Amino acid sequence: MACELDLVLTCSRRRKQLNMISSSLMIPTCFLLISASRLVASGDAATDQKLFFVFGDSYADTGNLPKSGPYVGSSWLYPYGITWPHYPDGRFCDGKFQTDFFAELLGIPTPPPYLYLTGQSIAHGVNFATAGSGVTYALGPNPLGTQVDNLELFLRTDPYSKVALANSISLVAVDGNDYTTFNGNISNTEEYLVYINRIVAGISFNLQRLYNIGLRDVMVSNLPPPGCSPLYSQKYNYTMCDTSVDSIAQIHNGLLLSAVEKINAQNPGARFIILDQYAAFVQIYTQAKAAGMSKIGFSDGLVPCCQGLGNNSCADTDPATGKPLYTVCKRREKALFWDREHPTMAAWEYIVNLYATKPGFLLLADAPTLLQWWQNDAAIQEPVASPMPQPDKSLAAGEFQQAVDAILPHSVNYSESLGLVESVDVAALLGQYPAGAVTVFLPNNGAYYNTYVPVIDAIFSYDLVNEVALYHVVGSFLDYNTLLLSHPSSLTTTSGLQLPVTIQGNEIFVGQGDASAQIQASAAKIVQPNLYVVPGEIAVHGIDNILFPPGLRF
């Protein structure tokens, strides 16, 4: 892996094979969402039911990567799992990690991974986390929005009561995959701040979705300081952290705190808090510097326990002989880091204990420790939040926002586009059409999967979001029947550009390939006509490709 170790984002990552995920994460990355029943003594059986739902990446995934085949996850390879359960079990750790320790605090078994539910009990929840994921497509596997989609689909079978879902606790932790895969210019401060805001907006959007699903108590874990991971401390022979790469975490954490406060203010009964992962890691590093790691048990300091030989990584073997191309320390309980990115089982136990029993590691909570916060929930009366302002339906932006609000709860296949809408200023975007009817061509999730990841990143990096978005909006009302009957050859978009239209029988295609563009755009088929319609005012049609304006250049 050819990456500069002194910059947090010098590598512009492309999609990686899943069996390389553990070696390609530059920052220990987890976007973790845990949902668990409240620790409240009650005679109500529905209230006593303990549910634990997990979303995220390699800090939360207990086995959602393939176990075999060409894309086997390295978490299924030895020596992962060597401490517990003494064989590889899908965790990027030598043993148990925070998912398991939270389950133990709740007194329940760790929920099974969503990918392998056959024959498993779902009595206490499901783990949807996938290593390598992020808010964006990051390293390729299911992004956060898709994981929440999977939860919504899973819940359509009504496996749990609404009371059981309402009596749940949620945890969200974001730790860097989205930043390590950023393809823009990191020296451009304004551009990078736009990207950080986009990531936090994506987190906030999915937090809101979880609230809409019925979850109420949410623990949101912020970013840890990346410079102390072995990937960066290696340049100092693991003797000190590289503080030059910590600014991203600090900016992200500040924006995240504001976003969580806003969710609490706008949603009745929401009790969203911050698990201060940054402070938890700093606590370990500070003690190490002041008194030595041995004082808190981690005498190996920042040195990773499992180290690849040469350019190899933990779990790599010689393809010809099967000989290990890594070494493993003898006293794993003394190591803080298991590999170059992930803490050991001992470290995770220490960190979760800080959250659970030590004051100073929770923000926005009504109690000093996690255990007390869980217990306090029994006495909390659901507050009445101020009503959210209703969109002005006399304006095009108001019509569109109303459409988003209507589509969101029922159309999980459009979560990527709807999440993007939540991160932009719709009123400003459609401000030049104050009273005009609009037609919107809304890409489904498959449209994003089918688009090369660096293209999507470049749209944000070069501030082309508005230009692309406006090419999906036409300044007139056109439901599907109107399109078929009028048979237009093109439509004028709100950006002033012409959008080609092709009609074949009862099928309609919009857009076309453009050889002059730096990307070869494809025509998009209307796959879900009249997704949302208010006659004479707005029509939204689902399409299977992203529309790129003619001649778009990066």
N, C-alpha and C positions, 0 to 999 in steps of 0.2 A: 504494500500500500504506500503510494508516494504522497505523503501529506506533510506539510510543515507543522511541526509540533508547537510552534510558538504563536500560532494564530488560531483562534477558535473556529474560523470559517474560511481558511485558505483553500480547503478542498471543496470543489463543486462536485458533489456526489451524484452519480446516476443510479438507476435501479441496480441492486446487487442480487446475486443468487442467494436464496434463503440460507444456504449452508455457509455463507460467508458473513451473515449478519453480525455475529458476535465479534468478529474481528474488524468490522467496518464502522462501528459506532464510535465517533470521535468523542462524544460526551456521553457519560452513562445516561441513557435516555429512557425515560419511562413517562408515558402519559397514562397514569393509573387512575382508574375510577373504581372505587370499591363501594358496594352498597350492602349494608348489613342491618339486621334488625336492632332496634334500640335495646339497650341493656336496662330494661325496666321490669320490675317485678309486677306481675299482673295475673289475675285469674282468667283473663280472656285468652282463649286458645289462639285466636287470630293474632292478637298482639304479641303473644309469646313466640310465634313462629319467627325463626331467625333466618333472614335472607341476606345473601352476600353475593353481589354481582361485581365482577371485575372487568375493567376496560383499560387498555393501555399498550405498553410495549414490553421490552425485555426486563423491566423492573417489576412487571406484574404478570407476565405470561407464564402459565403453568403447563403449557403443552399445546399451543395452537399453531405450531409449525409442523410440517410433515415429518413423520417418524422414519420414513425410508424414501428411496428413489433419488433422482438426480438433484433434488432441491431439499434434501434432508436438513433440518436445522441442527446446528452444532450443539444446541442444548440437549439433543438426544444422543450425543456422543460422549464417551468416556474422555476425561475424568469428571465431567459435570455430574453432580449428584453423588460424589465420592463420600462426603461426610454423612449425608442423608438423602435418600434412603439406601445409599451404597450402590446405586446404579443410576445411569442417566434417566431423568424423568421429565424432561422438557423445560427445566428451569435454568436460567443463566446464572448459576450459583453453584457452590459446592454442596449446598443443602437447602434448608428452608430459607425463605426470604420474607419480605414484608407481607405479601399476600397470606402466607401461612400463619404468620404471627398475629395478624389482625383476626384471622379466623379463630385462632386459639383463644384470644381475648374474648371473643364472642361465644366461646364454648361450642363451636361447630366444626365439622370437617371442612377442609378446603374444598370449595366447589370445583366441579370437573370442568375441563376446557371445552368450549363450544364445539371445536372441531371433532372431538371424540366423545360425544354424549351417549352413544349406543351402549346400553348396559349399565350406565352410570345413574346414580340418584341425583335428581335436581331438587331435592327437598329443601336444600339450603342455598340455592342459587346456582349461577353459572359464571364461568370465566370467559369473557369475550376478548381479552387482551391478546395482541399479536406482536411479537418481537419485531423491531424495526419500523413500527408504525409511528405516525405523528398526526398533527392536525391536517397537514398537506399529505401528499403521497409519500414524502420522505424517502425511505428505502424500499418502497414498493408495496409491502403487505397492507392489509386492511387499515385505512386511516380511521381516526376516531369516529368520524361521522358514520362510516360503514359499520363500525362496531355498535354504535347506538341504533343504526338501522336494524342490525341483527337482534338486538334486544327487543325492539318494537315488534319485529316479526315473530320472535319467540313468544312474546306475551299475548299474541293474538289467539293462542290456544288456551288462554286463561289458566295458566298453571298455578297462579297465586291470586288471593283475594286483593281487592283494592286496599283493604285495611292493612294487610301484610306489606304491600308496597309502600303505603304511607308511613308505616312504622319502620322505615329503613334508614340507614346511614350511608352516605356516599363520600368517596374520596377521589379527588382528581389530582394527579401529579404530572407535570410537564417538564421534561428534562433535556431536550435539545435536538432530537432527530430533525426537526424542521429547520433548525439553524445550521446543522452540519451539511445539509443538502441544498443550502441556498446557493443559487447560481448567479446572483447579481454582483454588483460592485460593492464590496464591504467597506471600501474607503470613502464611499459616498454616504455621509452620515444621514442625510435626508432620506435617501433611498432605503437605507437599512432600517431607519425608524418606521417607515411605512410598512416594511415587511414585519417587524416586530408587532406593530399594531394589528396587522392582519392575523398573525398567529394568536394573539390574545383574543381578538374578536371571534376567531374560530372556536377557541376554548369556551368563551362566554356563550356563544350560540348553542353549543352542545350541552352546556350546563342548563340552559333554559329548556332545551328539549327534555332533559332528565326531569326537570321540575314538572314539565307538562305531562310526562309519563306518569308522574305520581310520587316521585322521590322528593323528600323534604329536607333531610339533614345531610349536608354535603361537606366533606372535608377536601379542600383543594390544596394539593401539595405544590409549593413553588419550586423554582429551579435551584439545584445545589450549585456551589461554586465549582465550575468545570476544571479549574487549573490545578486542583489537588488530585485528580485522577492520574493513575500511572502513565496514561497516554501523554500527559503534559509534564508531570513531575520527573519523568524519565530524563529530561534534559539536564536536571540537577542531581542525577543519580538517586532519585527518590528521597532526597533530603529535605526538600521544601516544595511548596506549591508555586505554580506560575500564576501570579495575581494579575498579569497583563490581559488575561482572557476572561475576566470576571464581569466586565461591564455589561455584557449582554444579559447575564442573569439578573443583575441589579435593575436594569431598565425594564426587563420583562416582569420581574417581581412587583415593581411599583405599579405598572399598568394592570397586572392581574389583581392586585389588591383593590384597586379602584373598580374594576369590573365586578368583583365579587360583592363589594359594598352596594353597587347598583342593583344587582340581582336581589339582594336582601330587601332593598327599599321598594322594589317594584312587584314583589311576589308575596302574597299572603302566606304566612307559615314557613317561609324559607329561612333556614338556619344554616347558611353557608359560611364556613370558616376556612382559614388558611392553616395548613400544617406547614410550619416553617422549616422546610427541609434544608434551606440554606443555613439557618441557625444551628440545626442539628449537626450538620457536617462541620461547620465552623467550631462547634463545641468540641468535637473530637480533635480537630487539628490544633485548636488553641491549647487544649490540655497536653497534646503531644509536644508542643513547643515549650510549654511552661514546665512540665514535669516529666515528660517522656511518655511515649506510648505505653510502656510497661505499666504505668500507674493505672491505666484503664484497661489493661489486658492485651493491647495490640503492640507487642514489642517489635514486630516486624515493620512498623511504621508504614510508609507509603509504598513499600515494595509489594508487587502483586505476588500472590502465592503460585498461581499457574502461569508460567512464562514460556512462550514459544522460543525455539532455538533459531537463531538467525532471523529471517524474515517471516517465520511461521508464527502461528497463534496457538493458544490453548486448544487442545483437542485435535490438532493437525497430526496426521500420520503419514509415513512414507507410503505412497500408493502401491509400490512394488512389494515391499516387505511387511507393511503394517506396523513398522517400528514407530514408537511415539517420537514426535518432533517437538516435545515440550518437557518441562520439568514441573514437579509439584512439591511445594514445601512440606516439611514433615509435621509441623505444628500449625494446622489450619486455623485453630482457635486463636492464634496469636496474630493472624494476618487481618488487616483492615480490608484489603481488596483481594478478590478472588482472581480476576484477570485484569486486563488493562482498563476495563470500564465498570465492572460490577463488583459491589461489596460482597464480603463473605457472609456466611450464615451468622457468624458471631457478631459481625458489624450490624447486620440488619436487626438482630435481636436487641442490640444496644440502642439503636436509633428508635425503634418502635417503643422501647421502654421509656425513652425521653418523652415521646409524645404522650404516652399513657399516664405517666406518673410524675413528671417533672415540670414545674411551671416555667414559662418563658418560651414555649415552642408552639404555641397556638396564637393566631391573630383573628380578631373579630369574634372570638368566642365569649360566651357568658360564664365561663369557668376556666380556672387556670390549667387544668389537665384534661386529657381526652376522656379518661374514665369518668371524671366529674361532669364533663360536658354531656356525655351519653346519659348519665343518671339524671342530670337536670332536665332532660327532655320530658320526663314524666310530668313535671309541674308546669310546663310551658303551655299557655293558652295561645292558640293560633291567632296572630295579630291580623288586623285589617289594614292592608296596604292601601296607599293612595291609588285611585284608579288610574290606569295608564291612559294617556291622551288618545282619543280616537282619530284616525287619519281623516283629513278633509277630503271627502269624496268628490268635491267640485274640482279638485286638482288631479292632473294625471298621476302625480306621485302618490297622492292619497289613494287613488283607485288601485295602483299597483301594490301599495303596502297592504291594502285590504285583501287583495288576491293572495299575497304571500301568507298572511295570517290564516286565510281559509285553506290554502293548500297544505301548509306545513304539518298539521296534525295527522293528515290522512295519506300523504304521498311521500313515503320514505325514499322512493326511487329518485327524488329530486333534491335530496338533502344537500348535495354539493352546491348546486346553484342557489338554493335558498340560503345556505350559510354564507355564500358570497354576497348575496343581497344584503344580509344583515350587517356586513362589514363596510358597506359603502353608504354614502349620503344620497338616498334616492331622491329626496326633495331637490337637492342641488343638481343631481344628474338630469332630472326631467324638468328642471325649472323653466326651460324655454317653451314648455308645453303646458301652461298653467290650467287650461280648461279643455284640452284636446283629448279625444278618445285614443286609446292605444291598443295595439296587438303585440303580444310578447311571445317570442319563440324561446322556450325554456329548455336548455340541454338537460338530459337525464344523467344519472350517475355514470352510466356506461359511456357517455360522451367524454367524460373526463378520463376514464380508464383507457379509452382508445387514443388519447392525445399524449404525445411524447412529453414526459415530465419537464424537461428543460424548457419546452415551449411555454407551458403554463407559468413556470417560474420567471421566464423572461418577460411575460406580459406584466407581471408585477414589478419586476426589476426596472423596466423601462417606462413605468407609469402609463401603461396602455390599457389599464382596466376599463376606464370610462369609454375609450374609443371602441373596444371590443363589445362592451355591454350595450352601448347605444346601437350597434349594428344588429342587435337582437330585438330591437323595438321599432315598430312601424307606427307612424302618427295617425292612425285611423282604426276604426273598429272593423275587424274581419274575422267572423267566426268561420268554421270549416265549410259550412254550406255556402257562405258568401264567396269564399275563395274558389270553390268548385264551379259556382255559377258564373262568376265574373271572369274566371280564367285569365288572370293577369300574367304577363310575361316577366314583370318585375314589380317591386314595391319600394317606395321611398322610406328609408329608415330615418329615425330621429337624428342621425348623424349627417343626413343629407345625401348619403350614398344609396345607390340602387342595389336592391337585394333580388337576384334572379329567382324566378319561380318556374318550376317544371311540373306539369300535371300529367300523370299517366293513369288513365281510368279514374279510379276513386282515390288514388294515392297522390300526395303532394310533396314535392321536394323544394327546399329553399337553399339558396347559396350555390356555389360551384367551386371547382378547383381553380387555382390562379397560379399559372406558371411564373408570373412576375414576382410573386411573394416569396419570402424566404422560407415559408412553410407551404406545403401543398395541401391546401384546404379541400375538404370534400363536401359535396352537397349533403344536407341534412334532411332526413325523412321525418315528416310529422307522424310520430308513432303513437301519440295520445292526443287526438283532436279535442278541442274544447275542454281542456283540463280545468279551466275556470272561465266562466262567461257571465258578464252582466250586459244584457242586450243594449247595444248602442253606446256602451262605455268602454268595456275592456274585454279582450279575449286572450287567453293564454293557451298555447299549444305546446305539448311536449315533443322535443326533437332528439335525434340520436347522435348528433355531432355538434361540436362547437362551431359557430360561424365566425370566420376571421375576415375582416375588411379587405378588399382588394389591395394588393401592393403593400400589405403590412410588413414593416421591416423593423428589426431589432438593432 
